[in-house]
């Protein structure tokens, strides 16, 4: 009695109209697809064509495989390999199927996609079952089941349980098989999968037939037939009808058996299923023979033989000759019966030889498969070893990165600490400078007051006393009195010019320097030249610049032994430059900061107010000194705005 293999039903069954619609839609999308989308569509087309047109399926699958490998897209490569394996499996090219499924399994395990890994394991189980490697098939099935159970995919669990049952049935473990089929049936009922339920009932019918439980076999055969009818799944009705017919026959219900077999024949003719048609015809011939309807039996058997020979189904040809031998014997045609029996034995020997060749091929395939699996195991070991090495290297790199980051943090902290220390030192220096500047300003003010007092005392005191004595004289001398008044007037002008030259306020700093130069030139001891470049306007800062230059000129006159002084005033877009050059004795510029006098400090304090820079070009034992005062325009402008 034939068994309805649930595993193959779930793979093969797909309404043709739905499949055609899917293929048409994918063909439309393929014309404009690019990149990964194109590869995925090619893989989907390979899947859709896998059973209906395996050659077309492989064209799409191989193109997808090449594109995936070129793009180093491992997951898509695994999908393409898996589908290509199924196309070879569908055509019985199991060795070719293994060449694709084993690499697909390796890729899917590395990627870590459990569902796809389990699907490939299930397919490898089917392939090894067909190759007769039943123990190997069970290993793959149980590994797939473990993953499906971990994922909680009940539909897949039921499928792989049914596949396990098929292998166990081939091993004669019928009690275990019934348990597995009932387990799958419970899952399909829980999922309300009507097709799965019907398939399980059909498989139970088959296994109960082999245990000679013909009542149970008939019950499940009729039940699955009704279920497939209600689902309009007519492709599988010939199998369930054949199962029920054989159960009827064993129970002595030949009329019911005939009825089921005739309907099965009609459906097989409709679906052009020649193999099943030949098999059912031979079963019907056997029924006719036992009912002594030898004429119908012979006609039916000859028809079954003709179909079997047309499709080169050698086992069916052998069975047909055996049935014809029995029919001829029942008719009393012993010579014809012996002839058919010889044909049966010849066919049997031919099949035996083919079985030997097939077994040798299967052994060779098994050897090559085991060799391939060993190579894969070795490759996996090398990959794991390489992965461990990479992991160690990554750990070392990570450690070095952490160490580098820590060192960088320490460096940044130390640098920040150094900057803070430097800033603190600069702040202290600035405070000291400000303190010294304040003291210098106060000293400058006190010296100015003292000098002003001394000038008044020395200049005016003696002149006023002389004027007083002259005026107290009963007969004062007029010329002498006028001379004293003129001297007092000149002294007042000199003091006033020293305090704040009126020309500075009235005519600006350029004219003030020129008047100062004229005063000093009158002595005949020195010549002062004033040169300007551009418009010079300092606003409220003029008096500060004037005092700086006045202080430096005083130093030149006191210590420089100069005969010529040049004052240059240069205006630039962003700054004003004042240069005082003399031809006197040079000096060591470091002595300025070490000196005890206040002149240089006064100059520095005034320059600081202007945010100006001072530069001195002079060398000891050389002639000539140049003082350069550079004032930023922004300071000059700011002073003007504040004023």
C-alpha positions, 0 to 999 in steps of 0.5 A, a space after each residue: 500500500 502506498 504512503 502519502 509522504 507529508 514532507 513532499 506534500 508540503 513542499 510540492 503543493 501550491 495552486 498553479 494559478 497562485 504560482 503563475 501570478 507570483 512568477 508574473 509579478 516577479 518577472 515584471 519587478 526583475 526588469 527594473 530591479 538593481 543591486 540586492 533587490 535584483 538578487 532577491 527577485 532572482 532567488 524568488 524566481 528560482 524558488 517558484 520554478 523549483 518543481 515546475 521547471 527545474 532548468 529555468 529555476 537553475 538559470 535564475 538561481 545561478 545568476 543570483 549566486 554569481 551576483 551574491 558572491 561578487 557582492 560578498 552578500 553571504 546571506 543571499 549567497 546561502 539562499 541561492 545555494 539552498 534553492 539550487 539544491 532543491 532544484 536538483 533534489 526535485 529531479 533526483 540529482 541528490 549528489 548535485 543537491 548536496 553540493 549546494 545544500 552543504 555550503 548553504 548550511 555552512 553559510 547559514 550557520 555562520 550568519 546565525 539565521 536559525 530558521 534558514 539553517 533548520 530549513 536546510 537541515 530538513 532538506 539534507 534529511 530528505 536527500 539522505 533519506 532518498 540516498 538510503 542514508 536513513 541514520 544520517 537523515 534522522 540526524 539532520 531531521 532531529 537537529 532541524 526539529 531542535 531549532 524549530 522547537 527553540 523558535 516555537 515554529 509549530 508548523 515546521 515542527 509538524 513538518 519535520 516530525 512527519 519526515 522523521 515518521 517516513 524514515 522510521 516507517 522505511 525501517 519498519 518502526 511502525 509503532 514509533 511512526 504512529 506516535 510521530 504521525 499523531 504528534 504531527 496531527 496534534 500540532 496541525 489541529 492546534 494550528 487549524 491547518 486543514 491540509 496538514 491534518 488531511 496529510 497526517 490522516 493519509 499517512 496514518 492510513 498507510 502505516 496502519 495498513 503495514 501493521 495489518 490494522 485494516 479497519 484503522 487503515 480504511 478509517 484514515 484513508 476514507 477520512 483523508 479522502 473526504 478532507 481532500 475533497 472538501 479542500 478541493 485538493 484533487 491531486 492527492 485523491 488517487 492515492 487515498 482512494 487507492 489506500 482505501 481500495 486496498 484496505 477494502 480488499 483486505 477486509 473482503 469488500 471487493 465491490 467497494 475496492 473496485 469502486 475506489 480503484 475505478 475512481 482512482 484510475 479516472 483521476 490518474 487519467 485526468 492528471 496524466 499520472 502514468 506511474 500511479 495509473 499503472 500501479 492502480 491498474 495492476 491492483 485492479 487486475 489482481 482484484 479481478 483475478 481473485 474474483 475469477 474475472 480473468 478476461 478483465 484481469 488480463 486486459 487490465 494487467 496488459 494495459 498496466 504493463 503497456 503504461 509501465 513500459 512506456 515510462 520505463 518503470 521497471 518494477 511495475 513492468 516486473 509486477 505486471 509480468 508476475 500478475 499476468 503469469 498468475 492470470 494465465 495460470 488461473 486460465 490454465 494457460 501454463 505455457 503462457 504463465 511460464 513465459 510471463 514468469 520467465 519475463 518476470 525473473 528476467 526483469 527481476 534480475 535486471 532490477 537486481 543488477 540495477 540495484 547493485 549498481 545503484 547501491 554502489 553509486 550510493 556507497 560512492 555518494 555516501 563516501 564522497 558525502 562523508 569526505 565532503 562533511 569531513 572537509 567542511 568540519 576541518 574548514 569549520 575548525 580552521 575558521 573557528 581557530 581563525 575567529 579565535 585568533 581574530 578575537 584575540 587580536 581584537 582584544 589586544 587592539 581594544 586593550 591598546 586603544 584603552 591604554 592609548 585613551 588612558 595615556 591621552 587622558 593623563 596627558 590632557 590632564 597634565 597639560 591642563 594642570 600645566 596650563 592652569 599653573 602657567 595661567 596662575 603664574 601669569 595672573 600673579 605676574 599680572 597682579 605684580 605688574 599692576 601693583 608695580 604700575 599703580 605704585 609707579 603712577 603714584 610715584 609719578 604723580 608725587 614726583 610731578 607735584 614735587 617737581 612742580 613745587 620745586 619749579 615754583 620755589 626755585 623759579 618764582 621764589 627768588 624773582 618774587 623776592 627781588 620784585 618785592 625788594 624793588 617795589 619796597 624801595 622808595 625809588 624803584 628802578 623801572 627797568 629793573 622792575 620790568 625785567 623782573 616781570 618779564 622773567 616771571 612771565 617767562 617762568 610761568 610760560 615754562 612751567 605751564 608748558 611743562 605741565 600741559 603745553 597749550 599748543 598740544 591742546 590747541 594744535 595737536 601732538 605734531 605741533 606740540 613736538 615741533 614747538 618742543 623741538 624749537 625750544 630745545 634747538 635754541 640751546 644750540 647744543 642739539 638739533 631736533 627734527 620732527 617728521 610726519 607720515 599721514 594724518 596723526 590723531 590720538 584724541 585723549 591719548 595725546 598727552 600720554 604719548 607726549 609724556 612718553 616721548 618727553 620722558 625719553 627725550 629727557 633721558 637722551 639729553 641727560 645720558 645720551 650725549 646726542 647731537 641730533 634727534 629725529 622724531 617720526 610719526 607714522 600713521 598706518 590703517 591699524 596702528 600709529 608708530 612713533 620713532 625717536 632716533 638719536 646719534 648718542 651713545 648706545 647702552 645695554 637694554 637689559 639695564 633698563 629693567 635693572 635700573 633704580 630710576 623711575 623714568 623707564 617704569 613711567 614710560 612702561 606704565 603709560 604705554 600699558 595704559 595705551 595697550 601699546 608696545 615698546 621696542 628699543 634698538 641700542 647696543 653698548 659701545 655703539 652709536 645711536 638708539 631708536 625707541 619705537 612706540 606702536 599704538 593700535 588704532 582700536 585703542 586710540 578710537 576707544 579712547 576717543 569714544 570714551 572721551 
